[in-house]
Amino acid sequence: MKIFAVIAACLALSSPIRAAQNQTPTKPDAATAPTARPATDPVKAADIQRLIDVAGMRKLMADTMDAMASNIKPTLRASLPPGDYRDKLIDLFFEKFRSKLNIQTFIDMAAAAYDKYLTDDDIKGLIQFYQTPLGQKTLTVLPKLTVELQTDGMRIGEDLGRQSMTEVLAEHPDLAKALQEAAQKSQAPLQ
């Protein structure tokens, strides 16, 4: 169970398009039909697709997923009990994960988020910006910067979490004892 929590947390924290995922429109049903979003203006939709192409979003997302996997592997490895099986299990997990990953799903989510939060003039401005040298540099550096900051943030969060738990257990010996007893019970063989 700990392994899946680690994977879920890492995936949630590492994906730069997480915010777009929360904006994914759902298929309207009877309950949601009255509030369904109107169709995107065809000109704006074309501009969004142009922005996605100019920004190299497909490659960016693939590179981000690769970087995320590289950052998650050590955490996943540390969460598994030692053994010769571990590296093979991790490699097979990422192979399976990548086989299920559909970049187009993320592209569609990004397009919906761009449509929701940006005007067509905003989209056109971003296209112009990303065609400049600074825009091109931003496209190259920002994903690396994001991964670096997320990795450092996760490390700091883990350290602070360990420190906080250690202090709470030291300040509340009754809770430390209850935790220890619960851990012993969970390790006891089933009868």
C-alpha positions as CSV (number, residue, x, y, z in Angstrom):
1,M,0.0,0.0,0.0
2,K,2.9,2.4,0.8
3,I,4.3,1.8,-2.7
4,F,1.1,2.9,-4.4
5,A,0.9,6.0,-2.1
6,V,4.4,6.9,-3.1
7,I,3.7,6.5,-6.8
8,A,0.4,8.4,-6.5
9,A,2.1,11.3,-4.6
10,C,5.0,11.5,-7.0
11,L,2.8,11.5,-10.0
12,A,0.5,14.1,-8.6
13,L,3.4,16.3,-7.6
14,S,5.5,15.8,-10.7
15,S,3.1,16.5,-13.5
16,P,3.2,20.0,-14.8
17,I,-0.1,19.6,-16.4
18,R,-1.9,18.6,-13.2
19,A,-3.9,21.8,-13.1
20,A,-5.1,21.0,-16.6
21,Q,-6.3,17.6,-15.5
22,N,-8.6,19.2,-13.0
23,Q,-10.2,21.2,-15.8
24,T,-11.1,18.3,-18.1
25,P,-14.6,18.7,-19.3
26,T,-16.8,15.7,-18.7
27,K,-19.5,14.4,-21.0
28,P,-22.7,16.2,-20.2
29,D,-25.5,14.2,-18.8
30,A,-28.9,15.2,-17.6
31,A,-27.5,16.8,-14.4
32,T,-24.7,18.7,-16.1
33,A,-26.2,19.6,-19.5
34,P,-27.5,23.0,-18.5
35,T,-24.1,24.1,-17.4
36,A,-22.1,22.5,-20.2
37,R,-19.4,24.7,-21.8
38,P,-20.2,26.1,-25.2
39,A,-18.1,24.7,-28.1
40,T,-14.8,26.5,-28.7
41,D,-14.8,29.0,-31.5
42,P,-13.1,27.3,-34.5
43,V,-10.6,30.1,-34.9
44,K,-9.6,29.9,-31.2
45,A,-9.5,26.1,-31.4
46,A,-7.1,26.4,-34.4
47,D,-5.0,29.0,-32.5
48,I,-4.8,26.7,-29.5
49,Q,-3.6,23.8,-31.7
50,R,-1.0,26.2,-33.2
51,L,0.2,27.1,-29.7
52,I,0.5,23.5,-28.8
53,D,2.6,22.9,-31.9
54,V,4.7,26.0,-31.5
55,A,5.4,25.2,-27.9
56,G,6.3,21.6,-28.8
57,M,3.9,20.4,-26.2
58,R,3.9,16.7,-27.3
59,K,7.7,16.5,-26.9
60,L,7.6,18.6,-23.7
61,M,5.1,16.3,-22.1
62,A,7.0,13.2,-23.2
63,D,10.2,14.7,-21.8
64,T,8.4,15.7,-18.6
65,M,7.1,12.1,-18.1
66,D,10.7,10.7,-18.6
67,A,12.1,13.2,-16.1
68,M,9.3,12.4,-13.7
69,A,10.1,8.6,-14.0
70,S,13.8,9.3,-13.3
71,N,12.9,11.3,-10.2
72,I,10.4,8.7,-9.0
73,K,12.6,5.7,-9.4
74,P,14.8,6.3,-6.3
75,T,11.8,7.0,-4.1
76,L,10.0,3.9,-5.4
77,R,13.2,1.8,-5.0
78,A,13.5,3.0,-1.4
79,S,9.9,2.1,-0.6
80,L,10.3,-1.5,-1.7
81,P,11.9,-4.2,0.5
82,P,15.5,-5.0,-0.7
83,G,16.0,-7.9,-3.1
84,D,17.2,-8.8,-6.6
85,Y,13.6,-8.5,-7.9
86,R,13.4,-4.7,-7.1
87,D,15.0,-3.2,-10.2
88,K,13.2,-5.5,-12.6
89,L,9.8,-4.8,-10.9
90,I,10.4,-1.0,-11.2
91,D,11.5,-1.3,-14.8
92,L,8.4,-3.4,-15.6
93,F,6.1,-1.0,-13.7
94,F,7.4,2.0,-15.8
95,E,7.1,0.0,-19.0
96,K,3.5,-0.8,-18.2
97,F,2.8,2.8,-17.1
98,R,4.2,4.2,-20.3
99,S,2.2,1.7,-22.4
100,K,-1.0,3.1,-20.8
101,L,0.0,6.7,-21.1
102,N,-1.7,8.6,-23.9
103,I,-0.1,12.0,-24.5
104,Q,-3.1,13.0,-26.6
105,T,-5.2,12.9,-23.5
106,F,-3.0,15.4,-21.9
107,I,-2.9,17.6,-25.0
108,D,-6.7,17.6,-25.0
109,M,-6.8,18.6,-21.3
110,A,-4.3,21.4,-22.0
111,A,-6.4,22.6,-24.9
112,A,-9.5,22.7,-22.7
113,A,-7.6,24.6,-20.0
114,Y,-6.2,27.1,-22.5
115,D,-9.7,27.6,-23.9
116,K,-11.2,28.1,-20.4
117,Y,-8.6,30.5,-19.0
118,L,-7.1,32.3,-22.0
119,T,-8.7,34.5,-24.7
120,D,-7.9,34.0,-28.3
121,D,-5.7,37.2,-28.1
122,D,-3.8,35.6,-25.2
123,I,-3.2,32.5,-27.2
124,K,-2.0,34.5,-30.2
125,G,0.3,36.5,-27.8
126,L,1.8,33.2,-26.5
127,I,2.4,32.0,-30.0
128,Q,4.3,35.2,-30.8
129,F,6.3,34.9,-27.5
130,Y,7.2,31.3,-28.0
131,Q,8.6,32.1,-31.5
132,T,11.1,34.6,-29.9
133,P,14.5,33.5,-28.6
134,L,13.4,34.1,-25.0
135,G,10.2,32.1,-25.7
136,Q,12.3,29.3,-27.1
137,K,14.6,29.4,-24.1
138,T,11.6,29.4,-21.8
139,L,10.2,26.3,-23.4
140,T,13.6,24.6,-22.9
141,V,14.4,25.8,-19.4
142,L,11.0,25.9,-17.7
143,P,10.3,22.1,-17.7
144,K,13.8,21.5,-16.2
145,L,13.3,24.2,-13.7
146,T,9.8,22.8,-12.7
147,V,11.2,19.3,-12.3
148,E,14.1,20.6,-10.2
149,L,11.9,22.7,-8.0
150,Q,9.4,19.9,-7.5
151,T,12.1,17.4,-6.7
152,D,13.7,19.7,-4.2
153,G,10.3,20.6,-2.7
154,M,9.5,16.9,-2.3
155,R,12.8,16.3,-0.5
156,I,12.2,19.2,1.8
157,G,8.6,18.1,2.5
158,E,9.8,14.6,3.3
159,D,12.5,15.9,5.6
160,L,10.0,18.2,7.4
161,G,7.5,15.4,7.6
162,R,10.0,13.1,9.3
163,Q,11.1,15.8,11.7
164,S,7.5,16.7,12.5
165,M,6.5,13.1,13.2
166,T,9.6,12.5,15.3
167,E,8.8,15.6,17.4
168,V,5.1,14.8,17.8
169,L,6.0,11.2,18.9
170,A,8.6,12.5,21.3
171,E,6.1,15.0,22.8
172,H,3.3,12.4,23.1
173,P,4.8,9.1,24.3
174,D,1.3,7.7,24.6
175,L,0.8,8.1,20.8
176,A,4.3,6.7,20.2
177,K,3.4,3.6,22.3
178,A,0.1,3.2,20.5
179,L,1.8,3.4,17.1
180,Q,4.4,0.9,18.1
181,E,1.7,-1.5,19.4
182,A,-0.3,-1.1,16.2
183,A,2.8,-1.8,14.1
184,Q,3.5,-5.0,16.1
185,K,-0.1,-6.1,15.7
186,S,0.0,-5.6,11.9
187,Q,3.2,-7.6,11.7
188,A,1.8,-10.5,13.7
189,P,1.0,-13.6,11.7
190,L,-2.7,-14.1,10.9
191,Q,-4.4,-16.8,12.8
